[in-house]
Amino acid sequence: MNRLFLRFSILVMLSISVATIAVYVVIRSFFGDPLEEVAQQQAAGQVFLLTQYVDQAGPDEWLVRLNKIREITHSKLELISLQSALLQVAAEKKAQFMRGEVVIDIAGKSFYRRVDLHGQRYIGSDEEVLHAQELPIDVIPVIRTEVLRYIIVAFCLLIPIAIWSSAHWRGLQALEKVADEFGEGHLKIRAQTRESDSIHPLAQRMNQMAARIEGLLDAQKNLLHSVSHELRTPIARLEFGLELLRNAASDPKLETRAAAMEADLLELNALVTELLSLSKLDQQPALKLGEFVVADCLRACLDGLQHELSGFKLDTLFPDEVGCMTGDQRLLARAVSNLLRNAGKYASGHIALTLTKNDDGDIVIMLDDDGPGIPAQEREQIFNAFYRLDRSRDRATGGFGLGLAITHKAIQAHGGRITVEDSPLGGARFVVCLPAAPEAAAGTT
């Protein structure tokens, strides 16, 4: 807010400054320099004495009256040559000076005026100039007045702008908070504004958008959950029918075909199980919290996948100082197991699983492999459901594209985060960062 208001204040001040300069230039172009008019008013007394007293004298009395003026005035009056005066008078005022008019020099607090144009005062007077110095010219108070006026105008503009922008900024902050919470998965939250608020139309559009997104996500979750459940029944019937067929048939070719069909059913059953798991995580279930030793949880994951990872060189580092954490051990083990299975699909022969703590006290699990790695442009997308890399679309390694999505949601449910980096082994590194205790938003049972 302060930064925004400061920038806006600078913009307003610059605008007022430009407007002030523009007004001064326009007035000077059409009506003359306002400061010079002030200087002429301040020097009016000396100019009056010159024009109404000295100039009214005859040729023999002109110098006499000038000397009398010198005796009673504080200003310094002297006669200088025309050529010398022309060197001192500003270029834009020389025509005015040559016509015999009074020319004010504000900076020098003086004025110049030719004695006369035809030498009628005295011999050679047309070649001489009266230079009046030390005049009571002082435009500083006028400039100070203009500056004060400028400051008052600026404050009169900035104070209501500050009041308006403060209220506007609070509304924008409220919208920002709503957007952040909505992005974190709190789909029920809405922006609360009054109709008189300036951001009310924006808040209404945002609420409508949030409602549509919530509806679409709910429909997607319901469809996913319903389809998964509905598939269970025909799968069970097919399994039962397939078993009857195998028992009734004695043809070896039919047995081979039945085995292939059984493999397809197992794959379809696994897909439904994964879909149901993903659906449950989408519904943000309460975590079954408990305190457990993280290293023991990781060892259990490795033991459960011992057969799948038997052909790999497996490095582990589980320091005792990492200790315990509070969370859903079953869910976390599911997430780590998915990562290990993923590494087993793509690693060439080397996998490393490391457990550490960072400077913030968070628990960090790193899984490295020496596989082909993951392109930087796809590292965010691999956590989306059903997303698979181009090289992962075969039945041997591709899976269903749900394992990493489940892992991502499980880590998020614990208030953690998962990222992908380049591994020192040459492949991909998955980094899981978990708080020692999950966020309250995850819930408990």
Secondary structure, DSSP 4 states (H G I P E B T S, - for coil): -HHHHHHHHHHHHHHHHHHHHHHHHHHHHHH--HHHHHHHHHTHHHHHHIIIIITTS-TTTHHHHHHHHHHH-SSEEEEEEHHHHHHHS-GGGHHHHHTT--EEETTTTEEEEES-SSS-SSTTGGGEEEEEES-S---HHHHHHHHHHHHHHHHHHHHHHHHHHHHHHHHHHHHHHHHHHHHTT-TT------TTSTTHHHHHHHHHHHHHHHHHHHHHHHHHHHHHHHHHHHHHHHHHHHHHHHHH---HHHHHHHHHHHHHHHHHHHHHHHHHHHHHHHT-PPB--EEEEHHHHHHHHHHHTTTTTTTSEEEEE--GGG-EEEE-HHHHHHHHHHHHHHHHHH-SSEEEEEEEE-TTS-EEEEEEE-SS---GGGTTGGGSTT---GGG-STTT-TTS-HHHHHHHHHHHTT-EEEEEE-TTSSEEEEEEE-SS--GGG-B-
